[in-house]
C-alpha cells in the first residue's frame, strides 16, 4: 500500500511541475496579474459609465487571453503555433463581442448598441495577449490609449457636435 501512495505522490508532483523554478513562477504571476490589473482598469471605467461589461468581464478576458499565449510560450511553441493561438483568441473574442451587440427594435431600426463594448473587449484581449507575451510596457501604453478613447473622446465628440449645432 505504501508503494501505491508513493506512486500517486510522484504522479501528482509531475502533474504540477509546469512551473519549475522561482523565475518562471514570477514570470507567470507578473504576466497574469498585469493582465488582470490592466483589464480591471478598463472594466472599472466601463462599469463606472454603466456599461454591461464591467470589471470582472474585462479582467477575465485579459487574463484568459494572457493565459492562452503564456502556456504555449512556456511549452516552447514556435512562432507559427503562437500565431495560430493568437488567431484563435481573436476569433473567440469576436464571438464574445458579437453577443454584446444589440439592434434596437423599438423604433429606430438603424440604432445599434454595444459596438463600443465589443471593441473594448477586443482591445482588452489584445492587451491580455501583450501582457501574456511579456510585452508589459506595450500592454500598459495600450491600456492608457484605450482609457483615453473611453473617457476623453466622448467629451471631444460632444464639443465638436456642440460647435456644429
LUMDO-588156 format. One record per atom (N, C-alpha, C, CB): residue number from 1; x, y negated, z; chain. Coordinates in nm, 2 decimals, padded with zeros to 4 digits. Glycine has a CB too. Layout:
BEGIN
REC     i       px       py       pz   ch
REC   NUM        X        Y        Z    A
...
end
This chain:
BEGIN
REC     i       px       py       pz   ch
REC     1    00.08    00.12    00.00    A
REC     1    00.00    00.00    00.00    A
REC     1    00.09   -00.13    00.00    A
REC     1   -00.09    00.00    00.12    A
REC     2    00.20   -00.12    00.07    A
REC     2    00.29   -00.23    00.07    A
REC     2    00.34   -00.27   -00.07    A
REC     2    00.41   -00.20    00.17    A
REC     3    00.37   -00.17   -00.15    A
REC     3    00.42   -00.19   -00.28    A
REC     3    00.31   -00.26   -00.37    A
REC     3    00.46   -00.06   -00.35    A
REC     4    00.19   -00.23   -00.35    A
REC     4    00.08   -00.29   -00.42    A
REC     4    00.07   -00.44   -00.39    A
REC     4   -00.06   -00.22   -00.39    A
REC     5    00.07   -00.48   -00.27    A
REC     5    00.07   -00.62   -00.23    A
REC     5    00.19   -00.69   -00.28    A
REC     5    00.06   -00.63   -00.08    A
REC     6    00.30   -00.63   -00.28    A
REC     6    00.42   -00.69   -00.33    A
REC     6    00.41   -00.72   -00.48    A
REC     6    00.55   -00.60   -00.30    A
REC     7    00.35   -00.62   -00.55    A
REC     7    00.33   -00.64   -00.70    A
REC     7    00.23   -00.76   -00.72    A
REC     7    00.28   -00.51   -00.76    A
REC     8    00.13   -00.77   -00.64    A
REC     8    00.03   -00.87   -00.65    A
REC     8    00.10   -01.01   -00.63    A
REC     8   -00.09   -00.85   -00.56    A
REC     9    00.18   -01.01   -00.52    A
REC     9    00.25   -01.14   -00.49    A
REC     9    00.35   -01.18   -00.60    A
REC     9    00.33   -01.12   -00.36    A
REC    10    00.42   -01.09   -00.66    A
REC    10    00.52   -01.12   -00.76    A
REC    10    00.44   -01.17   -00.89    A
REC    10    00.60   -00.99   -00.80    A
REC    11    00.33   -01.10   -00.92    A
REC    11    00.24   -01.14   -01.03    A
REC    11    00.19   -01.29   -01.01    A
REC    11    00.13   -01.05   -01.05    A
REC    12    00.14   -01.31   -00.89    A
REC    12    00.09   -01.45   -00.86    A
REC    12    00.20   -01.55   -00.87    A
REC    12    00.03   -01.45   -00.72    A
REC    13    00.32   -01.52   -00.83    A
REC    13    00.43   -01.61   -00.84    A
REC    13    00.46   -01.64   -00.99    A
REC    13    00.56   -01.56   -00.77    A
REC    14    00.46   -01.54   -01.07    A
REC    14    00.48   -01.56   -01.21    A
REC    14    00.37   -01.64   -01.28    A
REC    14    00.48   -01.42   -01.28    A
REC    15    00.25   -01.62   -01.23    A
REC    15    00.13   -01.70   -01.29    A
REC    15    00.14   -01.85   -01.26    A
REC    15    00.00   -01.64   -01.24    A
REC    16    00.20   -01.88   -01.14    A
REC    16    00.21   -02.02   -01.10    A
REC    16    00.35   -02.08   -01.12    A
REC    16    00.17   -02.04   -00.96    A
REC    17    00.43   -02.02   -01.21    A
REC    17    00.57   -02.06   -01.23    A
REC    17    00.59   -02.15   -01.35    A
REC    17    00.66   -01.94   -01.25    A
REC    18    00.48   -02.21   -01.40    A
REC    18    00.49   -02.30   -01.51    A
REC    18    00.56   -02.43   -01.48    A
REC    18    00.35   -02.33   -01.57    A
REC    19    00.56   -02.47   -01.35    A
REC    19    00.64   -02.59   -01.31    A
REC    19    00.76   -02.53   -01.23    A
REC    19    00.55   -02.69   -01.22    A
REC    20    00.87   -02.54   -01.30    A
REC    20    00.99   -02.47   -01.25    A
REC    20    01.07   -02.54   -01.15    A
REC    20    01.07   -02.43   -01.36    A
REC    21    01.08   -02.67   -01.15    A
REC    21    01.16   -02.75   -01.06    A
REC    21    01.10   -02.88   -01.03    A
REC    21    01.30   -02.77   -01.12    A
REC    22    01.17   -02.96   -00.94    A
REC    22    01.11   -03.08   -00.89    A
REC    22    01.10   -03.19   -01.00    A
REC    22    01.20   -03.14   -00.78    A
REC    23    01.20   -03.19   -01.10    A
REC    23    01.19   -03.29   -01.20    A
REC    23    01.07   -03.26   -01.29    A
REC    23    01.31   -03.29   -01.29    A
REC    24    01.04   -03.14   -01.32    A
REC    24    00.92   -03.10   -01.40    A
REC    24    00.79   -03.13   -01.32    A
REC    24    00.92   -02.95   -01.44    A
REC    25    00.79   -03.11   -01.20    A
REC    25    00.67   -03.14   -01.11    A
REC    25    00.65   -03.29   -01.11    A
REC    25    00.69   -03.09   -00.97    A
REC    26    00.76   -03.37   -01.10    A
REC    26    00.75   -03.51   -01.10    A
REC    26    00.70   -03.56   -01.24    A
REC    26    00.89   -03.58   -01.07    A
REC    27    00.75   -03.51   -01.34    A
REC    27    00.71   -03.55   -01.48    A
REC    27    00.56   -03.52   -01.50    A
REC    27    00.79   -03.47   -01.58    A
REC    28    00.51   -03.41   -01.46    A
REC    28    00.37   -03.37   -01.48    A
REC    28    00.28   -03.47   -01.39    A
REC    28    00.34   -03.22   -01.44    A
REC    29    00.33   -03.49   -01.27    A
REC    29    00.25   -03.57   -01.18    A
REC    29    00.24   -03.71   -01.23    A
REC    29    00.31   -03.57   -01.04    A
REC    30    00.36   -03.77   -01.27    A
REC    30    00.36   -03.91   -01.31    A
REC    30    00.27   -03.93   -01.44    A
REC    30    00.50   -03.95   -01.34    A
REC    31    00.28   -03.84   -01.53    A
REC    31    00.21   -03.85   -01.66    A
REC    31    00.06   -03.84   -01.63    A
REC    31    00.25   -03.74   -01.76    A
REC    32    00.01   -03.74   -01.55    A
REC    32   -00.13   -03.72   -01.53    A
REC    32   -00.18   -03.84   -01.44    A
REC    32   -00.15   -03.59   -01.46    A
REC    33   -00.11   -03.88   -01.34    A
REC    33   -00.15   -03.99   -01.26    A
REC    33   -00.16   -04.12   -01.34    A
REC    33   -00.06   -04.01   -01.14    A
REC    34   -00.06   -04.14   -01.43    A
REC    34   -00.06   -04.26   -01.52    A
REC    34   -00.18   -04.26   -01.61    A
REC    34    00.07   -04.26   -01.60    A
REC    35   -00.21   -04.15   -01.66    A
REC    35   -00.33   -04.14   -01.75    A
REC    35   -00.46   -04.17   -01.67    A
REC    35   -00.34   -04.00   -01.81    A
REC    36   -00.47   -04.11   -01.55    A
REC    36   -00.58   -04.13   -01.46    A
REC    36   -00.60   -04.28   -01.42    A
REC    36   -00.57   -04.04   -01.34    A
REC    37   -00.49   -04.34   -01.38    A
REC    37   -00.50   -04.48   -01.34    A
REC    37   -00.54   -04.57   -01.46    A
REC    37   -00.36   -04.52   -01.28    A
REC    38   -00.47   -04.55   -01.57    A
REC    38   -00.50   -04.64   -01.69    A
REC    38   -00.64   -04.62   -01.74    A
REC    38   -00.40   -04.61   -01.80    A
REC    39   -00.69   -04.49   -01.74    A
REC    39   -00.82   -04.46   -01.78    A
REC    39   -00.92   -04.52   -01.68    A
REC    39   -00.85   -04.31   -01.79    A
REC    40   -00.88   -04.52   -01.55    A
REC    40   -00.97   -04.57   -01.44    A
REC    40   -00.98   -04.72   -01.46    A
REC    40   -00.91   -04.54   -01.31    A
REC    41   -00.87   -04.79   -01.50    A
REC    41   -00.88   -04.94   -01.51    A
REC    41   -00.98   -04.97   -01.62    A
REC    41   -00.74   -04.99   -01.55    A
REC    42   -00.97   -04.91   -01.74    A
REC    42   -01.07   -04.93   -01.84    A
REC    42   -01.21   -04.89   -01.80    A
REC    42   -01.03   -04.86   -01.97    A
REC    43   -01.22   -04.78   -01.73    A
REC    43   -01.35   -04.74   -01.69    A
REC    43   -01.41   -04.83   -01.58    A
REC    43   -01.34   -04.60   -01.63    A
REC    44   -01.33   -04.89   -01.50    A
REC    44   -01.38   -04.99   -01.40    A
REC    44   -01.44   -05.11   -01.47    A
REC    44   -01.27   -05.03   -01.30    A
REC    45   -01.37   -05.16   -01.57    A
REC    45   -01.41   -05.27   -01.64    A
REC    45   -01.55   -05.24   -01.71    A
REC    45   -01.31   -05.32   -01.75    A
REC    46   -01.56   -05.12   -01.77    A
REC    46   -01.68   -05.08   -01.84    A
REC    46   -01.80   -05.07   -01.74    A
REC    46   -01.66   -04.95   -01.92    A
REC    47   -01.77   -05.01   -01.62    A
REC    47   -01.87   -04.99   -01.52    A
REC    47   -01.91   -05.12   -01.46    A
REC    47   -01.82   -04.89   -01.41    A
REC    48   -01.82   -05.21   -01.44    A
REC    48   -01.85   -05.34   -01.39    A
REC    48   -01.94   -05.42   -01.49    A
REC    48   -01.72   -05.42   -01.37    A
REC    49   -01.93   -05.39   -01.62    A
REC    49   -02.02   -05.45   -01.72    A
REC    49   -02.15   -05.38   -01.73    A
REC    49   -01.95   -05.46   -01.85    A
REC    50   -02.17   -05.27   -01.65    A
REC    50   -02.30   -05.20   -01.66    A
REC    50   -02.31   -05.10   -01.77    A
REC    50   -02.41   -05.29   -01.67    A
REC    51   -02.20   -05.06   -01.82    A
REC    51   -02.20   -04.96   -01.94    A
REC    51   -02.21   -04.82   -01.88    A
REC    51   -02.07   -04.98   -02.02    A
REC    52   -02.26   -04.73   -01.97    A
REC    52   -02.28   -04.59   -01.93    A
REC    52   -02.16   -04.51   -01.89    A
REC    52   -02.36   -04.52   -02.03    A
REC    53   -02.05   -04.52   -01.97    A
REC    53   -01.93   -04.45   -01.95    A
REC    53   -01.84   -04.54   -01.85    A
REC    53   -01.85   -04.42   -02.08    A
REC    54   -01.83   -04.49   -01.73    A
REC    54   -01.75   -04.57   -01.63    A
REC    54   -01.62   -04.51   -01.59    A
REC    54   -01.84   -04.59   -01.51    A
REC    55   -01.59   -04.53   -01.47    A
REC    55   -01.46   -04.50   -01.41    A
REC    55   -01.43   -04.35   -01.43    A
REC    55   -01.45   -04.54   -01.26    A
REC    56   -01.52   -04.27   -01.38    A
REC    56   -01.49   -04.12   -01.38    A
REC    56   -01.48   -04.07   -01.53    A
REC    56   -01.61   -04.05   -01.31    A
REC    57   -01.57   -04.11   -01.62    A
REC    57   -01.56   -04.07   -01.75    A
REC    57   -01.43   -04.11   -01.82    A
REC    57   -01.68   -04.13   -01.84    A
REC    58   -01.39   -04.23   -01.80    A
REC    58   -01.26   -04.28   -01.86    A
REC    58   -01.14   -04.21   -01.80    A
REC    58   -01.25   -04.43   -01.85    A
REC    59   -01.15   -04.18   -01.67    A
REC    59   -01.03   -04.11   -01.61    A
REC    59   -01.02   -03.97   -01.66    A
REC    59   -01.05   -04.11   -01.45    A
REC    60   -01.14   -03.90   -01.67    A
REC    60   -01.14   -03.76   -01.72    A
REC    60   -01.09   -03.76   -01.86    A
REC    60   -01.27   -03.70   -01.70    A
REC    61   -01.14   -03.85   -01.95    A
REC    61   -01.10   -03.85   -02.09    A
REC    61   -00.94   -03.87   -02.10    A
REC    61   -01.17   -03.96   -02.17    A
REC    62   -00.89   -03.97   -02.02    A
REC    62   -00.75   -03.99   -02.03    A
REC    62   -00.67   -03.88   -01.98    A
REC    62   -00.71   -04.12   -01.95    A
REC    63   -00.71   -03.82   -01.86    A
REC    63   -00.63   -03.71   -01.81    A
REC    63   -00.64   -03.58   -01.89    A
REC    63   -00.68   -03.67   -01.67    A
REC    64   -00.76   -03.56   -01.95    A
REC    64   -00.78   -03.45   -02.04    A
REC    64   -00.69   -03.46   -02.16    A
REC    64   -00.92   -03.43   -02.08    A
REC    65   -00.69   -03.58   -02.22    A
REC    65   -00.60   -03.60   -02.34    A
REC    65   -00.45   -03.58   -02.30    A
REC    65   -00.63   -03.74   -02.40    A
REC    66   -00.42   -03.63   -02.19    A
REC    66   -00.28   -03.62   -02.14    A
REC    66   -00.24   -03.47   -02.12    A
REC    66   -00.25   -03.70   -02.01    A
REC    67   -00.33   -03.40   -02.06    A
REC    67   -00.31   -03.25   -02.03    A
REC    67   -00.30   -03.17   -02.16    A
REC    67   -00.41   -03.20   -01.94    A
REC    68   -00.38   -03.21   -02.26    A
REC    68   -00.38   -03.14   -02.39    A
REC    68   -00.25   -03.15   -02.46    A
REC    68   -00.49   -03.19   -02.48    A
REC    69   -00.18   -03.26   -02.44    A
REC    69   -00.05   -03.28   -02.51    A
REC    69    00.07   -03.24   -02.42    A
REC    69   -00.03   -03.42   -02.56    A
REC    70    00.05   -03.25   -02.29    A
REC    70    00.15   -03.22   -02.19    A
REC    70    00.19   -03.07   -02.19    A
REC    70    00.11   -03.27   -02.05    A
REC    71    00.08   -02.99   -02.19    A
REC    71    00.11   -02.84   -02.18    A
REC    71    00.18   -02.79   -02.30    A
REC    71   -00.03   -02.77   -02.16    A
REC    72    00.14   -02.82   -02.42    A
REC    72    00.22   -02.77   -02.53    A
REC    72    00.37   -02.82   -02.53    A
REC    72    00.15   -02.80   -02.66    A
REC    73    00.38   -02.95   -02.49    A
REC    73    00.51   -03.01   -02.49    A
REC    73    00.60   -02.94   -02.39    A
REC    73    00.50   -03.16   -02.45    A
REC    74    00.55   -02.90   -02.27    A
REC    74    00.62   -02.83   -02.17    A
REC    74    00.65   -02.69   -02.22    A
REC    74    00.54   -02.82   -02.04    A
REC    75    00.57   -02.63   -02.31    A
REC    75    00.59   -02.50   -02.36    A
REC    75    00.69   -02.49   -02.47    A
REC    75    00.46   -02.44   -02.40    A
REC    76    00.74   -02.61   -02.51    A
REC    76    00.84   -02.62   -02.62    A
REC    76    00.78   -02.61   -02.76    A
REC    76    00.93   -02.50   -02.61    A
REC    77    00.65   -02.66   -02.78    A
REC    77    00.59   -02.66   -02.91    A
REC    77    00.67   -02.76   -03.00    A
REC    77    00.45   -02.70   -02.90    A
REC    78    00.66   -02.72   -03.13    A
REC    78    00.73   -02.80   -03.23    A
REC    78    00.64   -02.92   -03.27    A
REC    78    00.76   -02.72   -03.35    A
REC    79    00.69   -03.01   -03.35    A
REC    79    00.62   -03.13   -03.38    A
REC    79    00.49   -03.10   -03.46    A
REC    79    00.71   -03.23   -03.47    A
REC    80    00.49   -03.00   -03.55    A
REC    80    00.37   -02.97   -03.63    A
REC    80    00.26   -02.91   -03.54    A
REC    80    00.41   -02.86   -03.74    A
REC    81    00.30   -02.84   -03.44    A
REC    81    00.20   -02.79   -03.34    A
REC    81    00.14   -02.90   -03.26    A
REC    81    00.26   -02.68   -03.25    A
REC    82    00.23   -02.99   -03.22    A
REC    82    00.18   -03.11   -03.14    A
REC    82    00.08   -03.19   -03.23    A
REC    82    00.30   -03.19   -03.09    A
REC    83    00.12   -03.21   -03.35    A
REC    83    00.03   -03.28   -03.44    A
REC    83   -00.11   -03.22   -03.45    A
REC    83    00.09   -03.29   -03.59    A
REC    84   -00.12   -03.09   -03.45    A
REC    84   -00.25   -03.02   -03.46    A
REC    84   -00.32   -03.04   -03.33    A
REC    84   -00.23   -02.87   -03.49    A
REC    85   -00.25   -03.04   -03.21    A
REC    85   -00.31   -03.07   -03.08    A
REC    85   -00.37   -03.21   -03.08    A
REC    85   -00.21   -03.05   -02.97    A
REC    86   -00.30   -03.31   -03.12    A
REC    86   -00.34   -03.45   -03.12    A
REC    86   -00.46   -03.46   -03.22    A
REC    86   -00.23   -03.54   -03.17    A
REC    87   -00.46   -03.39   -03.33    A
REC    87   -00.58   -03.40   -03.42    A
REC    87   -00.70   -03.34   -03.35    A
REC    87   -00.54   -03.32   -03.55    A
REC    88   -00.68   -03.23   -03.28    A
REC    88   -00.79   -03.17   -03.21    A
REC    88   -00.85   -03.26   -03.10    A
REC    88   -00.75   -03.04   -03.14    A
REC    89   -00.76   -03.33   -03.03    A
REC    89   -00.81   -03.43   -02.93    A
REC    89   -00.89   -03.54   -02.99    A
REC    89   -00.69   -03.49   -02.85    A
REC    90   -00.84   -03.59   -03.10    A
REC    90   -00.91   -03.70   -03.17    A
REC    90   -01.05   -03.65   -03.22    A
REC    90   -00.83   -03.75   -03.30    A
REC    91   -01.05   -03.53   -03.28    A
REC    91   -01.18   -03.48   -03.32    A
REC    91   -01.28   -03.46   -03.21    A
REC    91   -01.16   -03.35   -03.40    A
REC    92   -01.23   -03.40   -03.10    A
REC    92   -01.31   -03.38   -02.98    A
REC    92   -01.37   -03.50   -02.92    A
REC    92   -01.23   -03.30   -02.88    A
REC    93   -01.28   -03.60   -02.91    A
REC    93   -01.33   -03.73   -02.86    A
REC    93   -01.43   -03.79   -02.95    A
REC    93   -01.21   -03.83   -02.84    A
REC    94   -01.42   -03.77   -03.08    A
REC    94   -01.52   -03.82   -03.18    A
REC    94   -01.65   -03.76   -03.15    A
REC    94   -01.48   -03.78   -03.32    A
REC    95   -01.66   -03.63   -03.11    A
REC    95   -01.79   -03.57   -03.08    A
REC    95   -01.84   -03.63   -02.95    A
REC    95   -01.78   -03.42   -03.06    A
REC    96   -01.76   -03.66   -02.85    A
REC    96   -01.80   -03.72   -02.73    A
REC    96   -01.85   -03.86   -02.75    A
REC    96   -01.68   -03.72   -02.62    A
REC    97   -01.78   -03.93   -02.83    A
REC    97   -01.82   -04.07   -02.87    A
REC    97   -01.95   -04.07   -02.94    A
REC    97   -01.71   -04.14   -02.95    A
REC    98   -01.97   -03.98   -03.03    A
REC    98   -02.10   -03.97   -03.10    A
REC    98   -02.22   -03.96   -03.01    A
REC    98   -02.09   -03.86   -03.21    A
REC    99   -02.20   -03.89   -02.90    A
REC    99   -02.30   -03.88   -02.80    A
REC    99   -02.34   -04.01   -02.73    A
REC    99   -02.27   -03.77   -02.70    A
REC   100   -02.25   -04.11   -02.74    A
REC   100   -02.28   -04.23   -02.67    A
REC   100   -02.35   -04.33   -02.76    A
REC   100   -02.15   -04.29   -02.62    A
REC   101   -02.36   -04.30   -02.89    A
REC   101   -02.41   -04.40   -02.99    A
REC   101   -02.56   -04.37   -03.00    A
REC   101   -02.34   -04.39   -03.12    A
REC   102   -02.64   -04.47   -02.98    A
REC   102   -02.79   -04.46   -02.99    A
REC   102   -02.84   -04.56   -03.09    A
REC   102   -02.85   -04.48   -02.85    A
REC   103   -02.94   -04.52   -03.17    A
REC   103   -03.00   -04.61   -03.26    A
REC   103   -03.13   -04.66   -03.20    A
REC   103   -03.03   -04.55   -03.40    A
REC   104   -03.16   -04.79   -03.18    A
REC   104   -03.28   -04.84   -03.12    A
REC   104   -03.40   -04.82   -03.21    A
REC   104   -03.26   -04.99   -03.09    A
REC   105   -03.50   -04.75   -03.16    A
REC   105   -03.62   -04.72   -03.24    A
REC   105   -03.73   -04.80   -03.20    A
REC   105   -03.65   -04.57   -03.23    A
REC   106   -03.72   -04.89   -03.10    A
REC   106   -03.83   -04.97   -03.05    A
REC   106   -03.88   -05.08   -03.14    A
REC   106   -03.80   -05.02   -02.92    A
REC   107   -03.79   -05.13   -03.22    A
REC   107   -03.83   -05.25   -03.30    A
REC   107   -03.73   -05.27   -03.41    A
REC   107   -03.85   -05.37   -03.22    A
REC   108   -03.61   -05.31   -03.37    A
REC   108   -03.50   -05.34   -03.46    A
REC   108   -03.43   -05.21   -03.51    A
REC   108   -03.40   -05.44   -03.40    A
REC   109   -03.47   -05.16   -03.63    A
REC   109   -03.41   -05.04   -03.68    A
REC   109   -03.26   -05.05   -03.71    A
REC   109   -03.48   -05.00   -03.81    A
REC   110   -03.21   -05.17   -03.73    A
REC   110   -03.07   -05.19   -03.76    A
REC   110   -02.98   -05.20   -03.63    A
REC   110   -03.05   -05.30   -03.84    A
REC   111   -03.04   -05.20   -03.52    A
REC   111   -02.96   -05.22   -03.39    A
REC   111   -02.91   -05.08   -03.34    A
REC   111   -03.05   -05.28   -03.28    A
REC   112   -02.78   -05.08   -03.33    A
REC   112   -02.71   -04.96   -03.28    A
REC   112   -02.64   -04.99   -03.15    A
REC   112   -02.61   -04.90   -03.39    A
REC   113   -02.66   -04.91   -03.05    A
REC   113   -02.59   -04.93   -02.92    A
REC   113   -02.49   -04.82   -02.90    A
REC   113   -02.70   -04.93   -02.81    A
REC   114   -02.38   -04.85   -02.82    A
REC   114   -02.28   -04.76   -02.78    A
REC   114   -02.16   -04.75   -02.87    A
REC   114   -02.35   -04.63   -02.78    A
REC   115   -02.15   -04.83   -02.97    A
REC   115   -02.03   -04.82   -03.06    A
REC   115   -01.91   -04.86   -02.98    A
REC   115   -02.05   -04.91   -03.18    A
REC   116   -01.92   -04.97   -02.90    A
REC   116   -01.80   -05.01   -02.82    A
REC   116   -01.76   -04.91   -02.72    A
REC   116   -01.83   -05.15   -02.75    A
REC   117   -01.86   -04.84   -02.66    A
REC   117   -01.83   -04.74   -02.56    A
REC   117   -01.76   -04.62   -02.63    A
REC   117   -01.96   -04.69   -02.49    A
REC   118   -01.81   -04.58   -02.74    A
REC   118   -01.74   -04.47   -02.82    A
REC   118   -01.60   -04.51   -02.85    A
REC   118   -01.82   -04.44   -02.94    A
REC   119   -01.58   -04.63   -02.90    A
REC   119   -01.45   -04.68   -02.94    A
REC   119   -01.36   -04.69   -02.82    A
REC   119   -01.45   -04.82   -03.01    A
REC   120   -01.42   -04.73   -02.70    A
REC   120   -01.34   -04.74   -02.58    A
REC   120   -01.30   -04.60   -02.53    A
REC   120   -01.42   -04.80   -02.47    A
REC   121   -01.38   -04.50   -02.54    A
REC   121   -01.34   -04.36   -02.51    A
REC   121   -01.24   -04.31   -02.60    A
REC   121   -01.47   -04.27   -02.51    A
REC   122   -01.25   -04.34   -02.73    A
REC   122   -01.14   -04.30   -02.82    A
REC   122   -01.01   -04.37   -02.79    A
REC   122   -01.19   -04.35   -02.97    A
REC   123   -01.01   -04.50   -02.75    A
REC   123   -00.89   -04.56   -02.71    A
REC   123   -00.84   -04.51   -02.58    A
REC   123   -00.92   -04.71   -02.69    A
REC   124   -00.92   -04.47   -02.49    A
REC   124   -00.88   -04.41   -02.36    A
REC   124   -00.81   -04.28   -02.39    A
REC   124   -01.00   -04.40   -02.27    A
REC   125   -00.86   -04.20   -02.48    A
REC   125   -00.80   -04.07   -02.51    A
REC   125   -00.66   -04.10   -02.57    A
REC   125   -00.89   -03.99   -02.61    A
REC   126   -00.65   -04.20   -02.66    A
REC   126   -00.52   -04.23   -02.72    A
REC   126   -00.42   -04.27   -02.61    A
REC   126   -00.53   -04.34   -02.82    A
REC   127   -00.47   -04.35   -02.51    A
REC   127   -00.38   -04.39   -02.40    A
REC   127   -00.34   -04.27   -02.32    A
REC   127   -00.46   -04.49   -02.31    A
REC   128   -00.43   -04.17   -02.30    A
REC   128   -00.40   -04.05   -02.23    A
REC   128   -00.30   -03.97   -02.31    A
REC   128   -00.53   -03.97   -02.21    A
REC   129   -00.31   -03.96   -02.44    A
REC   129   -00.21   -03.89   -02.52    A
REC   129   -00.07   -03.96   -02.50    A
REC   129   -00.25   -03.89   -02.67    A
REC   130   -00.07   -04.09   -02.51    A
REC   130    00.06   -04.16   -02.49    A
REC   130    00.12   -04.13   -02.36    A
REC   130    00.04   -04.31   -02.51    A
REC   131    00.04   -04.13   -02.25    A
REC   131    00.09   -04.10   -02.12    A
REC   131    00.14   -03.96   -02.11    A
REC   131   -00.02   -04.13   -02.01    A
REC   132    00.06   -03.87   -02.17    A
REC   132    00.10   -03.73   -02.16    A
REC   132    00.22   -03.69   -02.24    A
REC   132   -00.02   -03.64   -02.22    A
REC   133    00.25   -03.77   -02.34    A
REC   133    00.38   -03.75   -02.41    A
REC   133    00.50   -03.82   -02.35    A
REC   133    00.36   -03.80   -02.56    A
REC   134    00.47   -03.89   -02.24    A
REC   134    00.58   -03.96   -02.17    A
REC   134    00.61   -04.10   -02.23    A
REC   134    00.71   -03.88   -02.18    A
REC   135    00.51   -04.16   -02.30    A
REC   135    00.52   -04.29   -02.35    A
REC   135    00.45   -04.39   -02.26    A
REC   135    00.47   -04.30   -02.50    A
REC   136    00.49   -04.40   -02.13    A
REC   136    00.42   -04.47   -02.03    A
REC   136    00.41   -04.62   -02.07    A
REC   136    00.49   -04.45   -01.90    A
REC   137    00.52   -04.68   -02.12    A
REC   137    00.52   -04.82   -02.15    A
REC   137    00.42   -04.85   -02.26    A
REC   137    00.66   -04.87   -02.19    A
REC   138    00.41   -04.76   -02.36    A
REC   138    00.31   -04.78   -02.47    A
REC   138    00.17   -04.76   -02.41    A
REC   138    00.34   -04.67   -02.58    A
REC   139    00.15   -04.67   -02.32    A
REC   139    00.02   -04.65   -02.26    A
REC   139   -00.02   -04.77   -02.18    A
REC   139    00.02   -04.52   -02.17    A
REC   140    00.07   -04.83   -02.10    A
REC   140    00.04   -04.95   -02.02    A
REC   140    00.00   -05.07   -02.11    A
REC   140    00.15   -04.98   -01.93    A
REC   141    00.09   -05.09   -02.21    A
REC   141    00.07   -05.20   -02.31    A
REC   141   -00.07   -05.18   -02.38    A
REC   141    00.18   -05.21   -02.41    A
REC   142   -00.10   -05.06   -02.42    A
REC   142   -00.22   -05.04   -02.49    A
REC   142   -00.34   -05.06   -02.40    A
REC   142   -00.23   -04.89   -02.55    A
REC   143   -00.33   -05.02   -02.28    A
REC   143   -00.44   -05.05   -02.18    A
REC   143   -00.46   -05.20   -02.16    A
REC   143   -00.40   -04.98   -02.04    A
REC   144   -00.35   -05.27   -02.15    A
REC   144   -00.37   -05.42   -02.14    A
REC   144   -00.44   -05.48   -02.26    A
REC   144   -00.23   -05.48   -02.12    A
REC   145   -00.40   -05.43   -02.38    A
REC   145   -00.47   -05.48   -02.50    A
REC   145   -00.61   -05.44   -02.50    A
REC   145   -00.40   -05.42   -02.62    A
REC   146   -00.65   -05.32   -02.47    A
REC   146   -00.79   -05.28   -02.46    A
REC   146   -00.86   -05.35   -02.36    A
REC   146   -00.79   -05.12   -02.44    A
REC   147   -00.80   -05.38   -02.25    A
REC   147   -00.87   -05.46   -02.14    A
REC   147   -00.90   -05.60   -02.19    A
REC   147   -00.78   -05.46   -02.01    A
REC   148   -00.80   -05.65   -02.27    A
REC   148   -00.83   -05.78   -02.33    A
REC   148   -00.94   -05.78   -02.43    A
REC   148   -00.70   -05.83   -02.40    A
REC   149   -00.95   -05.68   -02.51    A
REC   149   -01.06   -05.67   -02.60    A
REC   149   -01.20   -05.66   -02.53    A
REC   149   -01.04   -05.54   -02.69    A
REC   150   -01.20   -05.58   -02.42    A
REC   150   -01.32   -05.56   -02.34    A
REC   150   -01.36   -05.69   -02.27    A
REC   150   -01.31   -05.45   -02.24    A
REC   151   -01.27   -05.76   -02.21    A
REC   151   -01.30   -05.87   -02.12    A
REC   151   -01.29   -06.01   -02.18    A
REC   151   -01.22   -05.86   -02.00    A
REC   152   -01.19   -06.03   -02.27    A
REC   152   -01.17   -06.16   -02.33    A
REC   152   -01.25   -06.19   -02.45    A
REC   152   -01.02   -06.18   -02.35    A
REC   153   -01.26   -06.09   -02.54    A
REC   153   -01.32   -06.10   -02.67    A
REC   153   -01.47   -06.14   -02.66    A
REC   153   -01.31   -05.98   -02.75    A
REC   154   -01.55   -06.09   -02.57    A
REC   154   -01.69   -06.14   -02.56    A
REC   154   -01.70   -06.29   -02.54    A
REC   154   -01.76   -06.06   -02.45    A
REC   155   -01.61   -06.34   -02.46    A
REC   155   -01.61   -06.49   -02.43    A
REC   155   -01.58   -06.56   -02.56    A
REC   155   -01.52   -06.52   -02.32    A
REC   156   -01.48   -06.51   -02.63    A
REC   156   -01.44   -06.58   -02.76    A
REC   156   -01.55   -06.57   -02.86    A
REC   156   -01.31   -06.51   -02.81    A
REC   157   -01.61   -06.46   -02.87    A
REC   157   -01.72   -06.44   -02.97    A
REC   157   -01.84   -06.54   -02.93    A
REC   157   -01.78   -06.30   -02.97    A
REC   158   -01.87   -06.55   -02.80    A
REC   158   -01.98   -06.65   -02.76    A
REC   158   -01.94   -06.79   -02.79    A
REC   158   -02.00   -06.63   -02.61    A
REC   159   -01.81   -06.82   -02.77    A
REC   159   -01.76   -06.96   -02.80    A
REC   159   -01.77   -06.99   -02.95    A
REC   159   -01.62   -06.97   -02.75    A
REC   160   -01.74   -06.89   -03.03    A
REC   160   -01.74   -06.91   -03.18    A
REC   160   -01.89   -06.92   -03.22    A
REC   160   -01.67   -06.80   -03.25    A
REC   161   -01.98   -06.83   -03.17    A
REC   161   -02.12   -06.84   -03.20    A
REC   161   -02.18   -06.97   -03.16    A
REC   161   -02.19   -06.72   -03.14    A
REC   162   -02.14   -07.02   -03.05    A
REC   162   -02.19   -07.15   -03.00    A
REC   162   -02.15   -07.26   -03.09    A
REC   162   -02.14   -07.17   -02.85    A
REC   163   -02.03   -07.26   -03.14    A
REC   163   -01.98   -07.36   -03.23    A
REC   163   -02.06   -07.35   -03.37    A
REC   163   -01.83   -07.35   -03.26    A
REC   164   -02.10   -07.24   -03.41    A
REC   164   -02.17   -07.22   -03.54    A
REC   164   -02.32   -07.26   -03.53    A
REC   164   -02.16   -07.08   -03.58    A
REC   165   -02.37   -07.27   -03.41    A
REC   165   -02.51   -07.30   -03.40    A
REC   165   -02.54   -07.44   -03.38    A
REC   165   -02.57   -07.23   -03.29    A
end
